Amino acid sequence: MENRSIAEAFPPGEFVKEELEARGWTQEDLAEIIGRQTSVVNAIINAKRAVSPDLANDLGTAFGTGPEYWMNLETMYQLFIKSDADDSISRKARLFDLAPIKEMVKRGWIKETKDIGVLESRVLKFLERKSVEEDSKLLYAAKKSTATANPAQVAWVCRAKKIARGIRAARFSDKSFADALAKLRELRANPEDTRYASKILGDAGVRLVLVEGLSKGRIDGATFWLDQFSPVIAISMRYDRLDHFWFLLSHECGHVKNRDALGGKPILDIDLVGDNATPFEEKTNIEQHVDIFAEEFLVEKDEMESFINRVRPLYSKQKIKNFAARIGVHPAIVLGQLQYRKEVDWSHSREMLVKVREILISSTLTDGWGHTLPVNM
């Protein structure tokens, strides 16, 4: 809808004054004609009193214009004098289109203020934008080629980026990262060992951060680079499950290994895991490649397919546990891979799906779940 503004409007009293001059009437004459006090007519002429429907009817009858004429003049004038307030409202509306302001304030990402100018400055600084009109150059959603990130997702990645800058890590290299991947694979059997993931990655130059998602984000993780030697993996832990954590971490490691986001926009993974996960065939080539990497990282393809061919469709809990023990991974990882391949239902053996978020929080820089980092990070 086209937004039209009023260039200038005059109070109805100016037109009453003109009518009186044209007719040679005094204010007392008009007061007598419409049966009002002279002070009422004077207040209208000096814009100290608004024209009510009753007054509009009286003026319309006296001047032969009809009440609508005076009501329209009053409406236009009131809209004009409130234009400054309207500007403040429209500026705030644009900011709320850019980011989930109230949730960001609640999370301590920006400080609350009633001053629209200060609020605009804080939001733009947080989003790393020069103006409200500037297009976001921060990220794209990697699930579909036509997908774009929503305000909650943009804000989440901006927060992860600010946090990551506060982490010290070694200089990234292919050799150190390959060594880190080998060490990470040794952690797959014991949920408690996930606490070492952050240090192992940090020693290889990869910053790992945990950021609780925003209500409309549907974010699972993201990969981006602060510079050519500083990759970052951000995880939301939207689902507190061991298998989901390992699939997310290995998926994002695949992005780092391939340098998918180096020199460009962060890669944001939405609905990567869970009941509503995006089907493999609907993903971009980049996402399919790192999915395959993640599967192979967690359970070797030949081992997994051999187990499926031997056991399908009778996936008992004990068979899953025995297979997991033989290949040195936690049963939840095997179960997660079976669910991902749609070999078993998502409700199968849920008792195996242990929680690991609190374990990770103990050793990983975290924003959310009661942990609040400084606003200026």
N, C-alpha and C positions, 0 to 999 in steps of 0.2 A: 504494500500500500504506500502511495506517495505521501511523504510527510511535508505539508505546507505550513510555513510559519507566517505570522502576521507582522508586516513591516512596521506599521504604526497604527495606533487607534486612539481616538479622543473620547473623553467621558461624555455621556449623554447630555450633561449640563451645558456643554458648548453648543449643542444643537438647540436646546431649550432657549438659550440666550439669543441665538440667531432668530428663532421664531418670534420671540418677544420684540426684538428690534424691527423685524419685518412688519409686525402688526401694530407697533407703537404701544405695546402693553408694558406695564410695569410688573415687577414681581408680585406686588400686592394685587394687581388685577388678575393674574393667573391663579394666585391663591384663592381669591374670591370665586373665580369660575369653577375650580375643581373642588372647592370646599375643604381646603387644607390651610394650615397655619403658614404664614409668610416664611417662617423659619425653615419649613420643609422645602419650599421652592428654592430658598437661598442655599440650603445644604446640597440640593441636587446640582444647582448651577456651579457651585464651588467644588464639586466632586467629593463631598464629604458624606454623601448618602447615596446608596445604590438605588436603582430603579427597580422596585418590586413589581410583581404582576399587577397588583391593584393600581399602583402609580402609572404603570405602562398603559393600563386601560383608560385611566383618567386623562393622561396626556394625549393619547391617541384620539380620544373623543373631542378634546378641546382643540387640537390642531388638525383634526380630520385626516390623520395618517394611519389610524389603526394601531392597536397595542403591539403588534409584532415588530413594527419598526423600532420602537423604543426598547423592547426586550432584546432585539438583535444588537442594537448599539451597546447596551449594557453588557451583553455576553462577549462581544468582541473586545470591549475595553478591559473586562476582567481577565480574559485570556492573555491580552497584551501585557498587563501589569504583572502577571504571574509567569511570564516567559523565562525569567531567571530561574525560578524554581523548576520549571519544566526542563531547562538545560541540565540542571543538577540530576534530575531523575533520569534523563536520557543517557548521561555519562555513566551513571551507576548501572543502568541496564546493560550498556555495552560491556562494562567490566564483568558483570555476572554472566554475560554470554561467553566471555573469554575463559573464566575459571570459576570453580565452586568456592566462592569467597567465604561463605559462612563455615564450611567444613575446613577450609585452610586456616581460618582464624582459630577454630576449635582445636585443630591439631598443633597450633603454635607455629605454623609456617610463615604467617605474616601477623603483624600486630594490628589489633582492632583500632579503628578511628572513625569518627563521624565526619571528618573533613574529606570531601570528595577528591580534592586535589592530592592530598596526602595518600589516600587510598589508591588512587590511580597510579601514583608514583611507585608505591610499594608493590602493587600487582605487576606492573610492567617490569620492574627490576627483578622480581621473582621469576617471571616468564622469559626474561632476557629479550625483551622487545623494546624498540625505541618509541613506538606509538601504538595506540589501540587499533589503528587501521592496518598496521603492518601484518603481512601474512606470517604465520608461524613457520620458522625455518628449522624447528627443533627435531621433528620426528615424523615418521609415517608408520602405519600399522602394517606389519609384514604378512598378515594372513591372506589377504587378497589384494590383487594389484590395484583395485579401485577403492580400497578401504582408506579412511582417514581417521586420525585420532580425535577423540572427543575431549572437551575441556578437562575432565577429571584425569584422563590418561596423560595429557600434556603436563598438567600440574604435577602428577606423580613422578614422571621422568625428570622434570625440573628439580624436584626435591631430591631425587636419587643422585642427580648430577652434583648438586651442592654438597651433599653428604660425602660423596666419593672424593671430592677435592680435599677433604680433611683427612684422608687416609694416606699414610706413608706406605709405599710399596717399592719393591725392587724394580729395576729396569726390565721391561718385558723383552723376551727373546723366544724364538721358536724352540730352542734347546731347553731352556728352563721350563717352558710351558709343557713340552712333551714329558719332561721328568715329573711335573706336577700331576699330569693326567695319570701317569703310572702310579703315583702315590695315592691319588684319589680312588683309584680302583681297589686299593687295599682296604678302604674304609666301608665297602659295600655290605659287609656281613653284620656289623655291629652298629645299631642306631646311635649309641653313645659316641662313636668315633666321628660322627658328623661334625662335632665341635672343632675338629682339626682342619676342616675344609677351608676356612677363611685364611688361616696361616699358610697352608700349603699354596693356595692361590696367590696370596700376597708375596710370598717368597719368589714366586715366578713372575711377579709384576702385574697380577690381575687383582683388582679391588673388588671385593664382594660386600654388598650392602643388603640389608633387609629393610624394606619400607612397606608398612601396612597399606593396603590399597584403599582408595576412596570409594564411596558407596556406589558410584556409577561407573567405575573403572573397568571391572572385569579383567584386570591385568594379572598375568601370572609372572612375567619376567621381562627383562630388557637387557640388551647389550649395546654399549656405546664406548667411544674412545675419548679420553680427555686430550690426548695427543697421540702421536704415532707409537709411543712406548708405554701408554697407560690405558689398557682396556678395563672396562668396568662391567661387572655382572650385577644386576639388581633383581631381587626376587621378592615377591609380595607374600608368599606363604598363604595364599588365598585358601588353600586346602592343606590342613596340617596333617600330612601323611608322608611317611618315609618314601614310598614309591614315587609320589608326586615330586617331592624335593629332588630326588636323584634324577628323575627324568628332566625336570626343569634345569637343574645344574648342568647336566651333560649336554642338553640341548643348547644352552647358552655358551657352554664351552666350545661347542661345534661352531657357533658364530664367531667366537674369538679365533679359533684355529683357522677358519677360512677368511678372517679379517673382513667379514661382511659389512660392518658398519664403519670401517676405518676411512676417514676422510669424507664421511657423509653423515646422514641423519641416523640417529639411534634406531635400532630394530626393536619394535615393541611386540611382545608375544601376548596375544589376547585369546582366551579360551583354548589354551594349549593342552590343558588336562581337565579332567572332570567329565561329568555326564554330557555336557554340551560342547565337548571338544570338537574343533573343526576337523572334519574328515580329511585323511591324508590326500585324497585325490583333489580336494578343493584348495590345497595350499600352493604357494608359489614354489618354483624350483629351488630357491634358496632354502625355504622351510623344509621341503621334502628331504634335501640333502642332509640337513642337520638332524632331522628326525631319524634318518637312517644311521647317522653317526651315533646318536644317543642310544638307540636300540643296541647297536653293536658294542658300545661302551659298557652298557649295563649287563647284557647277557649276549655272548657270542652267537651270531646268527645260526651257525651250524648246530650248536648245542641246543638252542631254543627250538629250531625246527625238528631236530631229532626227538626231543622230548614231546613235542606236540604230535608228531606222527606215531609215537609209541603209545601215548596215553589217550588222545582224543577219542571220545568226548568225555571220558570218565576222569575228570580232574579232581581227585580226592585231595583233601587237605594234607594227608600224609605223603602222597606222591609229590605234591608241590614242595613240601618241607624237605623230603629226601633229595630231590633234584637240586634245590637251593643249597643244601649243605654240601653236595658233591662239587658244585661249581664255585662255592665260596661267596655266596651272596645271601642277603636276608630274604626269607620267603616272600616278604611284601613286594620286593622288586620283581620276582618271578610272577607273582599274582598280578601286579600292575601291568606287566608286559602282556599277560594273557588277556586282561581286560582291554588293553589298548588294541590288541589284535581281534577283539570281539570273540575270543574263544570261550570266555566265561562272562557271566553277568556281573555288573558293578557291585551287586550285593553279595557275591561269593566270598566266603571266608573273611569277613570284615575284621575279625579279631586279630588278623595278622597285620593290619594296617596301623602300625604304631605311630604315635605322634613324636615329632622331633623339633617343633618350633622353639620350645623353651631351651632345649639343648643348644640350638644354633644361636639363640639370643645371648647365651652366656659367653660366647666368644666372637661374635660378629657385630659390627657397628649397626645399630638398629634404630629405626624411627617408627614408633607405633606400639600398640599393645601395652600402653602405660609408660613407654620410654620416649621422652621428649628431648630432642636435641635443640641447641640454641637456634633462634630465628635466623641469625646472620651467617649460618653455615653455608 
